[in-house]
Amino acid sequence: MSTHTAIHTEPAVHSSKDLKFLEIRHLNGPNMWTYHPVLEAIVDIGELENYPSDTIPGFYEHLSSWLPSLIEHRCSYGEHGGFLRRVQEGTWPCHILEHVTLELQNLAGMRGGFGRARETSTPGIYKVVVSAWHQGITLKALHLARELVLAAMGFDRIQAAYDVQDALGQLRDMIDSHWIGPSTACIVDAAATHNIPAIRLLDKGNLIQLGQGSCSRYIWTAETDRTTAIAESISRDKTLTKSLLRACGVPVPEGRIATDPTDAWLAAEAIGFPVVLKPGDGNHGRGVFIELNTREEIESAFPAALREGSDVLIERYIPGIEHRLLIVGGQLVAAARGDSVFVTGDGISSIAQLIEEQINSDPRRGSTENHPLNLIKLGDTVKVELAHQGFTCDSIPPADLAVRIQRNGNHAIDVTDDVHPTTAALAALAARIVGLDIAGIDLVAGDISRPLAEQGGAIVEVNAGPGLLMHIKPAIGKPRPVGEAIINHLFPDQDQGRIPIVGIAGSHGKTMIARFVAHLFMLSGKRTGLACSSGLYLDHKKIDHNDCANYSSARRILMNRTVEAAVFENGFNTMLKEGLAYDSCQVGIVTRIEPALHLDHQWIETSEQVFKVLRTQVDVVSPTGGKKDDILPGVALSTGVAILNAEDPMLVQMADLCQGEVIYISCDPALPVISIHRREGTGPTHGKRAVTVCNQEILLMDGFAETLLVRLDELQAETGNYAVETVHLLAGIGAGWALGMSSDLIRTGLTVFLQDQASHPLSKVR
């Protein structure tokens, strides 16, 4: 799980013409640049400020020859080749660094194409911003891009050919080690299309949380939090699995566990030849020997199978082709057929050489998850298969003779549309018997389009956590939307796995508002998480006494599976240096903007930049038009509301950026902006909403309709003196109204909250 990290670094080579990274930070979530994670680097280009790309001999030629795919970058011209045109005409090193970093990531297999390069007020100092789905991988790409750009420039260095393939190899190794695999990625991508948030729970591996708080689910590749340990254990025990399936009438091959090679031979004699010998609890097809007929074959295969499991299973051989059927939530989602692998002799090369030349040279084969076909290794299974045909790995077969290397190799041929309905139903039944919500069913049949019973076919294995790559990237046939199927299984009926979130930003009053809104949530009956500058809370319990108005504390709330609603205070510095912890919210509050409080810090130099940082809270307000949800009565969780102070001209300007509804708050109901706002819209009262104070009355205004919530003098009489700005109370009231809470609940919550404030005032209010 990524957290904010500021990296101070110096390049290995010091030159008068150099690119020096003064600071690099990872913005984990929505930020002033974009909705997605980025690396933001402060770069000092020194004397290179005087050397745009068109003034450097050979630079364009080197860059375009080393990375010809840069032709796809459209840049500011918005056309094919736009970026390289800019390089020819003259652009500065940080702009080039941005594009090269992105392209190295793309070529290495890491998606993401957002980038910016911006000047600061200090000559030669720039901000470079690039997409960063994984901090370490993008950081490596940034440093490799710097080396490439400097190598292309030459200057004080030897202008030799840059080894782009070596750089890409380094990045690919990091991606293989640190990023999620393609099977997990297809599920996460499907979640994104359904607007379901994802949180990676480990820096390595494929454990992902989909959704938030009490609405979240876990996946680990093709296993979910519905995949029980009992079901997984049953699937690993092939003998137990077969006995359960046989008891329910599912066709399986007869067989038993053998204790040693001699016992394996006795079992084979009893079953009848040919037989299959395999690990009793193995996986991925390792140690499986098919169509054995002799004692020598069985006794030589036994130790190889035992190395792949804790015992050895002997089964009757089922003639036909092995298939893998993917069952998700009781339904057939995809099916793939295995195929035999052959080499053709040339009368010169050995079989080992032919395997490398004719099979392993196929670019679809490899050792990573991105390859749909595996490399053929000269293991025991291959050696036994060759022995069947009278060969060894060193044999030189005659020209044009086809030699089988592997039976039922990779399941790489899509046959989803060919599966007979009764076979699909049997596979679904097998998954249900074992207890798996997602299962890979291995069955053998001569023709998958015919029922198993009429051709003597059988189910041979039921697998937990099945691989998905064969269905995502089949060698032959069309890809299947398996990620979509898993998401629909975990989140039926268009559920987005979201809890109500309220985010508060601005220059003043955030902590008080955050505590008030959390109080309203608790009063409505929701277990509430609150991360603010006075601590981290679960309902009324304070579990962290530190300043928790930050990214990591908010993530702790979102990862807590008991939390039903969340409130987050977002300080300016947190938004600037870390980004937000959530991708969208139901209510976003911005209290007031005082640019002077935030200038001259972390290269924030203008009011416009302050505005861009704080507008992030409004940018993530959910758009209008969402479906209703039952987390709170009347709340449209996909329809968000921004609560903005109408007395602040910068916030009035910010209102136009909100994709959801805007509720204005103000102590002056006569403000022109509120009058205009109330007359707009298409609601039942033909207007928009505001919360104001008029003649000591807090009013809920919906178009031309006005509802009295409470009188301030009566409120003060009930709660005593309180040092809380009225406009901050209006912000919390507006949030409760936006969330569909009743006037009675808001009024009661306000009274109780202020009474508590009078008894236990905040030590500091932000």
Beta strands, then each sheet from edge to edge (+ up, - down):
strand 1: 6-7
strand 2: 20-27
strand 3: 38-44
strand 4: 115-119
strand 5: 125-131
strand 6: 198-200
strand 7: 207-210
strand 8: 217-220
strand 9: 223-224
strand 10: 255-258
strand 11: 275-279
strand 12: 289-292
strand 13: 312-316
strand 14: 321-328
strand 15: 331-337
strand 16: 341-344
strand 17: 365-366
strand 18: 373-374
strand 19: 402-406
strand 20: 413-414
strand 21: 438-445
strand 22: 458-464
strand 23: 501-505
strand 24: 528-532
strand 25: 535-538
strand 26: 541-544
strand 27: 565-569
strand 28: 587-590
strand 29: 641-645
strand 30: 661-666
strand 31: 689-694
strand 32: 697-702
strand 33: 705-711
sheet 1: 1+ 2- 3+ 5- 4+
sheet 2: 6+ 7- 8+ 9-
sheet 3: 10+ 13- 11+ 12-
sheet 4: 20+ 15- 14+ 21- 22+
sheet 5: 16+ 19-
sheet 6: 17+ 18+
sheet 7: 26+ 25- 24+ 27+ 23+ 28+ 29+ 30+ 31+ 32- 33+
end
